Amino acid sequence: MKNALAPVATLLVGVSILLTGLGLQGTLLPVRASLEAFSTLSIGVMGAFYFLGFTLGCLKGGELVKNVGHVRVFLAMTALGSASPLVHGMILDPIAWSLLRFLTGFCFAVLFVVIESWLNDRASNEDRGIVFSTYVMITLTVMAVGQMMTLLYDPTGLELFLIASVLVSIGAVPVALSKSQSPDLPLEADVDLKKLFGISPSGSVGCFCAGLANGAFWSLAPIFTASVSDDPSLAALFMTSTVFGGALAQWPMGYLSDKLGRRKALVVASAAGTLVASVIIISSANFGTGELILLGAVWGFCAFPMYAIAIAYTNDYTEASDYVMVSSGLLLLFGAGAVLGPFFASTFITYLGGVGLYVWTGAIHLILGLYILQRIFRRESAPTDHHIAFGDALATAQTASQVYEEEIQYQEDQDAGEDR
């Protein structure tokens, strides 16, 4: 594992610092908006503008990287992302905050494109699962830490905005001073969902389903906890335990996907998520606070690794020149799922009560598991997950004729199309 993480260590250090700042902003802004008597509609519009900016960032991030490179884009987006919380603290206006949330969403979407394409470039098929699991574990952990930092100062002051800005700024330092080689400029950067699905249907569907389930959880988990307990502190404890359960799962699930295979790991995670959701649906009304917190951690352990595994699986079949396009597309699919998930889950909650959240997430996990299973059994002779394109070896060796390369590529495309 040490050898796998060494090439991306400085990048992960920078990511951990700047995402701590993002986590602080995510909790601070709605709290401060409530204290400033912003309307519920205004707070909702701010959230919508963040995801609108995020979507645009997914679509345009690859083009920026193609034009000026990973490092310059990373530094530019951290500079803009650092300025945003400062202006939030200076201008207390719902319209201004909505525009700033749009800017923040755009900046961090582009940063995620840079980060994930960079990780893909440095990882191999043998260790991609552990690399991305470590990345997601860091993301979940530091964002939870950032949320807890709201307790350091009074949210009506400027101090927390300053801390958020400083954290995002410092996150750029390890990357700017790193001696590690940055990835080459991509040849293809525009998002092509048809091509992405052709590369890996299983990975694409896995990212979308992860967004459907996890987006609903982030938006509606407090409604579930309110439906089973009058304790106002349960929501915070339940969500924190779920986050840390998800962080704890990243390494073992990443290792499992490297050794057992990505799709089998996705099936295991989906089946376990469905099982835990079923237990919550059936028994949550009879559980105490401690039991609910434990169940939350177990559900997070099963649900949150799916995104990292789906990314790793897709990139096992991706050419280096397509890493930026693939990262942008997968983020876009996840973001689309995270936007749609709460709308559908809220309908379940309306008719079934708070447990409707887990009826929704359990159904998504079940559908994903069944889909992956049918992909696995579609052909008994499907290639293994640890796929290394033979055409790449031919291009490197330069020992075969163009005709022979085309014949090999044609056969690979036929086989891979059945497998993925």
N, C-alpha and C positions, 0 to 999 in steps of 0.2 A: 504493500500500500504506500509506503514511503516513496518508492521510486515512481509510483503513479502520480503522486501529488506534488513532488518536487518541482516539475516544470511550471506549475500553475500556482505555486505557494504565494508569491507576491500578489497575484491577481486576487486570490481568495482573501488575503488580508485586507486589501483595499475594499473588496466587496463587503466584508463583514462590517467595516467601519461606516461606509456610506449607507448601507441598509439599516443600520442602527438609527441613523438620522431619519430615514424614511419611516421606520416604525414609530418613532417619536412623533413625527408629523401626523401620521394616520390616526393617532389617538388624541393628540393635542387639538387639532383643528375642529373636530365636531364638538369637543368639550368647550373650547373657547367660543365657538359659534353659539352654543346654547347659552353661555353666560352673557353674551352680547345681545341676546334676545333675537337672534336670526330666526326666521320662520322655519318650520319643518320642511316646507317646500324648498326654501333656499338651500338648506343643508343637503336635501336630496339632489338638487340641481348641481351643487358642487361635486357630489359624488359622480353624477352623470358626466360632468365635464372632465373629470379625471380619466374616466374610462374612454371618453371620446379622444382625449389627447393620447392615451395609451394606444388606442387603435391606430391613430395616425402615425405614431412612432413606430409601430410594428410594420406599417406599410412603407415608411420612408427611411427607416434606420439603415436598411441594407444599402440604399443608394448613397447615404452619407459615408458609410464605411468604404464603399467602392471608390468614392471620389477622393477621400483624404486619408483613409487608413484607420485601424482600430484605436491606436493610442490617441491620435488627435481628436477623434470623435468622443472617446472616453473623457478626455480632459475638458472638452467643450461642454458636454452634457453635465458633468459634475459642477462646472462653474455656474451654468444656468440653474441647476438643481439646488445649488447652495444659495443663490440669490433669492429664490422664491420664498423660503420661510422668513427671510428678513423683511421682505415687502409685506408679507402677511401680517407681521407684527406691527408694521408702520401704518397700514391702511386697513381699517376695520369696516369693510364694505362688502356686502354679499356679491355684487357684480364683480368687483375686483378679485375677490377670493375665488370665484368661479373661473375667471380667466387664469389666475395663478395655478389653480388645480389642473387646468388644461395643460399649462406649461409643464407642471411637475409630471403629469402622466406621460406626456410626450418624451421628456428627458429620460425618465426611468425605463420606458419601453425601449428606447434606443440603447440605453445602458445594458439592459438585459440581452438585447440582440448582440451587442459587442461581447459581453461576458460569455454567453453560451456558445457563440461561434468560436471564440478564442479557446474555450475549454475543449470543444470538439476538435479543433486543430491540433491541440497538444496531446489529446488522449488517443489510445489505440482501442481496437475492438475488445482486447483482452481485459482492459481496466476501465473502460468507459463508464460502466455501471458504478464503480466505487468513486470515480471522479465526480459524476453528477450527483450521486447520493451525498457526498460530502458537501457539495455546493448547496443542495437543498437543505441539508441539516443546518449549515451555517445561516442560510437565509431565514429559516424558521426561528432559530434560536436568537439571533441578534435582533430580529424584528420584535420578538417578545420582550427582550431586554429594553429595546427602545420604548415600547409601550409602558413598561414599568418606570421609565425615567420621568414620566409626567408627574410622579410623586416628589420629585426633587425640589420644585419651586411652585409657587402659586401660578396657575395657568392664566390669570389675568395680567401677569407681568410680561416683560419682553425676554426674560432669561431663557425660557424653554425654546423660543424661536431662535435665539442666538446659538444655543447648544445644537439644535438641529442643523443649522447652517454650518457650524464649525465641523460637525461630524461628516457631512457630505463633502466639504472641502478637503479634509484630511484624508478621506478615502481615495483621493486622486494621487496622493504622494507616493505610496508604494508602487503604483503602476508607472508613474512618471520617472521614478528613479530605478526601476528594475532593469537588470542587464539581460533578462530573458528575451529571446527573440519573439517579436510579435508576428502574427500570421500575415501571409501575403495578401495583397489586395484581391478581393474576389472577382471572378469573371462574370458571375451572375449574381444579382442582388435583388431584383424585383420579386415580390411574392407571387408564386405560381401554385395555387392550391391543387390544381389538377396534376401538376408534376409532382408535388409533395405527396399526394395520395398515391400516385403511381410508384413512388419510391418505397413507401411503406403504409399500406392501408391500416395495419394494426397499430402502428405508432401514432398515426394521425387521429384515428378514432380514440385511442387511449388518451391523448392530450385533450381532446374535446370533452370526453367523458369526465376526466379529472376536473376540468373547469366547471362542468355542470354540477358535480357533486360538491367540490370544495368551495365554489363560489356561493352556493346555497348555504353551506355551513357558516361561512364568514358573515353572511348577511342576516341569517335567521336563527342562529344558535341561541341568542338571548331570549327569543320567543319560546323556544323549546324549554329552556330552564325555568322561565316564568310559569309555564304550564304545569310543571311538576313540583315546584317549590315556591314558597313565599319569601325565601331567603334571598335578598338582593345581591349578596356577595357570591351566590352560586354561579352566576353568569361568568364573572371574571375567573373564578377558580376552574370552572368547567372548560372554558376556552383555553386557558393557560395550560391545563393538563393535556388537552388535545394537541396543542402545539408541541409541547415537549414530548408527548408520545410519538408524534410524527417525526420529530428530530431524532429521537432515539432509534427509530426504525431505519433510518437512511443507510447506515453502514451495513447492518446485516442483510437488508433487502438488496442493496447494491452488490454485495458479495454474492448473494444467492443468484442474482441475475447474471453475474459474470460466470458463475460455475454451472448453474442449472440451465440457464437460457432465459432471455428476456421475456419471451411470451409465456413461458411456464411460470415465471415469477409474477407476471401480470395476472395470470389466472389464479395463483395462490392468493395474491393481495385482494383481488376482486371477490373471491369466495369468502375470504375471512371478513372483508368489509360487509358483505351481505349478511353473514352470520351474526356479526356484532350488531348491525342495524336491526336485525330481527329480534335479538335479545332486548334491545332498548325499546322497541315497539311493544313487545309483549309484557315486559316486566318493569319498565321505568317508573310507573306509578307506585310501585311497592318498594322501590329502593330508597335508601337514605342518601345523604349528601356524599358520604365517602364512597359509596358504591357507584353513584353517578359519575363522580370525578374519575374513578378508576375506569369505568366504561368509556368515558370520553378519551382517556389516554389510549386505551386499546383500539378504539375506532381510529384515532389519529395515526396510530402505529400501522394500521392496515391501509388507510386511505391516502395519506399524504405521499408515500413513496411512488405512487403510480405515475405521477408526472415525470419524475426523474427517469424511471425505467422506460417509459414510452419515448422520451427524448433519446436516451441511449440506444434504444432499439432502432429508431429511425436513422440515426446517424451511423449505425453499423453498415448501412447500405448507401450512404451518401458519399459522393465524390468530394474531395477537399474544396473544389471550386464552388460547390453548392452549399457549404456550411452556413454562410450568412443568410442565403435565401431560406434554407430549411429552418434555421433558428427563428427568423422573422415569422415564417408561416406557422410554426408550432406555437409560438407565443400568441399569434393572432387567433388560432383555434382555441387555445386555452382561455384567452380573454373573452372570446365570443361565448364559450360555455359558461364562464363566470358571470357574464351579463345575463344570459338566458336562464341559468339555473335558479336564481332567486324568484323569478317570475313564475316558473312552473311549480317550484316548491311551495310558494305562498298559496297557490291554489290547493295543494294537498293539505296545507295547514288549515285553510279556511273550512274545509269539510271534515277533516279528521282530527283537528286539534294540533298541539305542538308536536306530537309524534309523527305528524305528516312529513316533517323534515326528513326523518329517517326512513319513512316509506319511500320518499323520493330518492334519497342517496342509496338505499338498499337496492331499489329497482335499477338505478344506473349501474351500480357495481355488478349486478346479476347480468344485465344486458351486455356489458363489456366482457365479462368472463365467458359468456356463451359465444360471443362473436369471436374472441380470441381462440377458443376451443375449436370452433369450426374451421378457423384458419390453420390451426395446427394439424387437424386430421384431414384436411382437404386432399393432401397427397402424402402418402407414407414415405415417399422418397424425397421429401422436401429437404433443401440444404439446411445445415445447422445455423444457429444464430450467429456464431463467430465466423462471419463471412468475410473473406478477403477476395476481392474481385481479381480473377485471373488475368483479365484484360489489363489491369494496372501493372502486373508483373511483366507482361509482354511489352508494354510501352516502355518500361524501365530498361529491360534487357535489350530492346531493339533488335531482336533476333528472328522475328517472324514477319511474314509478308502481310501487307494490308488486307489481302483477301482472307488470310487465315484469322487475323484479328477480328474481322467483321463476322466470320462464322462463329468464333468463340463468343463474341458479344451477343449475337443473336440467340445462341443457346442459353447463355446466362440470363438474358432478359426473359426468355420463356420460363425458365425454372424459377427465377426470383419472383416473377409475377404471380406464380401459383403459391409460392411460400409466404409472401408478405401480406 
